[in-house]
Amino acid sequence: MRRGSLMVALFTLAGAMIFPFVLVALNAVKSPADYSTNGPFSLPSELYFKGLVDFWFRVDFGEKIWNSFLISASVAVLAVVLSVLNAYALGIGRIKGRLWVLVLFLVGNTLPQEALVFPLFYLAREVGLYDTHLAMIIIFTVVQAAFGTYLLSAVLGQFPRELIEAASMDGAGRFTVLMRVVVPISRPTLAVLLIFFFIWTWNEFFLPLIFLVSNDLQTVPVSLAVLQGEKFMDATTSSASALLGIVPAVVFFLLFQRTLTRGITVGAIK
Amino acid sequence: MLFAVVIVGPFLMNIAASFTKWSGVGTPRWAGLDNYARLLEDERFWASFQNNVALILAMAVVPTVLGLVLAAVLFDLRGRSSVVLRALYYLPQVLPVAVAGVVWRWMLHPEHGLKVDWLGNPDTALATVMAVMVWFQLGYPLVIFMAGLGRIDPALGEAASIDGAGWWRRFWNITLPQLRPEIFVVLATCTIAALKVFGPIFVLTRGGPSDATLVPSYFSYLNFFTKLDVGYGSAIATVLALVIVVVTALFLRAQERP
């Protein structure tokens, strides 16, 4: 009996957690007429996809997804490469003052973007990178790599030195050691970092909001956020827009679920 | 090198700008500590930090407490339903926080969704944003704590059970102390996230109505890009950065102590 009521409570809470998702999905596939007669809580009388399709074409949502994808994928790859090179130099090359360099990297990652945004905005305008994807890619690559360097140098610090020494003895240069020995062995950690960088960059909002003012350059979160309150955003169109924001995020989660649950404790350091 | 250009340089420039009066174009005029003196007397600034404390409660404290209890309950439950429930509680966490804001803005629109105007009412706006943030954050501590529970030796709980300790006593005397490292990490990361919160405020309320949900990050954004008072915005951002660095340092020190 006690277990029974506990389960009821747990599933009620779960229902409350997913209630917004359900309500948004219900109304995204409801016709405006159906909505105005039956309200938000009724099941759609028939599946109506015109709201979703109209919204998609009206804001060219495919383009927004592509923008988000382009920025996030570039950042993920570049930031992993940069993190590996930095961490290799710091962790195995043992440069002087490495602890301070690491602390600096960690502080760099915890600083609020608000304290960087205006100078970045100003500099980007000076060099003609304002309102470009390139500016976003450069900035987020550095921000993510700061975290990646910090994390990887801890991992590489424990790397078996015998392996490296053996490879050097065979005449391998530092770069060959990195590519042939260190990278293949650290592959699982690098995969986790790659996926995290991709998703973190996809989810970014503050800097893209400021840097991507042209409509055709905007990312998914920015475009959805600035569209709220537009005249054409009636109840069903708004819920369609929310659903389109939810879907890619849930797809990534399902695709990467295993890596994410393994890596979430790694990400906790962030 | 790049790190210097993208993070260190701008950060120092931001501090420098906080000592000037500058509209963002033209030459900044030296203003000494004027901006900081103004901050101390600015009621909006203090109100924004107060709201930030409320959001720390909603984004760090409440999810940690709820997450601990839920994690312990779900962990004891085991089996399929525990996996399903964990996934359902975690679902909001997969959204970009701005999209979560879009979802809730629709839910809480006076004419759409639930047709309520809690966000438009200065008396309820902050509490509503807090509730939304609890919803958004809950999954994160839950997943971390459940992973942490897997590390604890089950013999500890069993022994206590045999000695007649009830569920709450075991939770209090075994689970909590054992999860100490995870609790620190979660509280630290969520507190820092709460101090930086911007996306949900931008989407849900834009700091309104009548500053009821204004936070420092949004307040600095307003000064940078709406009021073109860059010096003042920089001063707010510098103070925020300082607070975050101090909070991080405090957490790191507290964690080191046994």
Chai-1 contact restraints between the chains, C-beta under 6 A:
chainA,res_idxA,chainB,res_idxB,connection_type,confidence,min_distance_angstrom,max_distance_angstrom,comment,restraint_id
A,L10,B,L85,contact,1.0,0.0,6.0,A-B,restraint_1
A,A14,B,L85,contact,1.0,0.0,6.0,A-B,restraint_2
A,A14,B,L88,contact,1.0,0.0,6.0,A-B,restraint_3
A,M17,B,L88,contact,1.0,0.0,6.0,A-B,restraint_4
A,M17,B,Y89,contact,1.0,0.0,6.0,A-B,restraint_5
A,I18,B,L88,contact,1.0,0.0,6.0,A-B,restraint_6
A,P20,B,V103,contact,1.0,0.0,6.0,A-B,restraint_7
A,P20,B,M107,contact,1.0,0.0,6.0,A-B,restraint_8
A,V24,B,V103,contact,1.0,0.0,6.0,A-B,restraint_9
A,P40,B,G113,contact,1.0,0.0,6.0,A-B,restraint_10
A,G108,B,I7,contact,1.0,0.0,6.0,A-B,restraint_11
A,T110,B,T248,contact,1.0,0.0,6.0,A-B,restraint_12
A,L111,B,A241,contact,1.0,0.0,6.0,A-B,restraint_13
A,P112,B,K196,contact,1.0,0.0,6.0,A-B,restraint_14
A,P112,B,L240,contact,1.0,0.0,6.0,A-B,restraint_15
A,P112,B,A241,contact,1.0,0.0,6.0,A-B,restraint_16
A,P112,B,I244,contact,1.0,0.0,6.0,A-B,restraint_17
A,E114,B,S217,contact,1.0,0.0,6.0,A-B,restraint_18
A,E114,B,S220,contact,1.0,0.0,6.0,A-B,restraint_19
A,E114,B,A237,contact,1.0,0.0,6.0,A-B,restraint_20
A,A115,B,F11,contact,1.0,0.0,6.0,A-B,restraint_21
A,A115,B,N14,contact,1.0,0.0,6.0,A-B,restraint_22
A,A115,B,A237,contact,1.0,0.0,6.0,A-B,restraint_23
A,A115,B,A241,contact,1.0,0.0,6.0,A-B,restraint_24
A,L116,B,P10,contact,1.0,0.0,6.0,A-B,restraint_25
A,L116,B,F11,contact,1.0,0.0,6.0,A-B,restraint_26
A,F118,B,F224,contact,1.0,0.0,6.0,A-B,restraint_27
A,F118,B,V230,contact,1.0,0.0,6.0,A-B,restraint_28
A,P119,B,P10,contact,1.0,0.0,6.0,A-B,restraint_29
A,P119,B,M13,contact,1.0,0.0,6.0,A-B,restraint_30
A,P119,B,N14,contact,1.0,0.0,6.0,A-B,restraint_31
A,L120,B,P10,contact,1.0,0.0,6.0,A-B,restraint_32
A,I139,B,V6,contact,1.0,0.0,6.0,A-B,restraint_33
A,V142,B,L2,contact,1.0,0.0,6.0,A-B,restraint_34
A,V142,B,F3,contact,1.0,0.0,6.0,A-B,restraint_35
A,V142,B,V6,contact,1.0,0.0,6.0,A-B,restraint_36
A,N203,B,P96,contact,1.0,0.0,6.0,A-B,restraint_37
A,F205,B,A98,contact,1.0,0.0,6.0,A-B,restraint_38
A,F205,B,G199,contact,1.0,0.0,6.0,A-B,restraint_39
A,F206,B,F198,contact,1.0,0.0,6.0,A-B,restraint_40
A,P221,B,P96,contact,1.0,0.0,6.0,A-B,restraint_41
A,P221,B,A98,contact,1.0,0.0,6.0,A-B,restraint_42
A,P221,B,V99,contact,1.0,0.0,6.0,A-B,restraint_43
A,L224,B,V102,contact,1.0,0.0,6.0,A-B,restraint_44
A,A225,B,A98,contact,1.0,0.0,6.0,A-B,restraint_45
A,A225,B,V203,contact,1.0,0.0,6.0,A-B,restraint_46
A,Q228,B,R105,contact,1.0,0.0,6.0,A-B,restraint_47
A,A235,B,H112,contact,1.0,0.0,6.0,A-B,restraint_48
A,S238,B,W106,contact,1.0,0.0,6.0,A-B,restraint_49
A,S238,B,H112,contact,1.0,0.0,6.0,A-B,restraint_50
A,S239,B,W106,contact,1.0,0.0,6.0,A-B,restraint_51
A,A242,B,V102,contact,1.0,0.0,6.0,A-B,restraint_52
A,A242,B,V103,contact,1.0,0.0,6.0,A-B,restraint_53
A,A242,B,W106,contact,1.0,0.0,6.0,A-B,restraint_54
A,G245,B,V99,contact,1.0,0.0,6.0,A-B,restraint_55
A,G245,B,V102,contact,1.0,0.0,6.0,A-B,restraint_56
A,A249,B,V94,contact,1.0,0.0,6.0,A-B,restraint_57
A,A249,B,L95,contact,1.0,0.0,6.0,A-B,restraint_58
A,F253,B,V94,contact,1.0,0.0,6.0,A-B,restraint_59
A,I264,B,V143,contact,1.0,0.0,6.0,A-B,restraint_60
A,T265,B,A147,contact,1.0,0.0,6.0,A-B,restraint_61
A,A268,B,I144,contact,1.0,0.0,6.0,A-B,restraint_62
A,A268,B,V185,contact,1.0,0.0,6.0,A-B,restraint_63
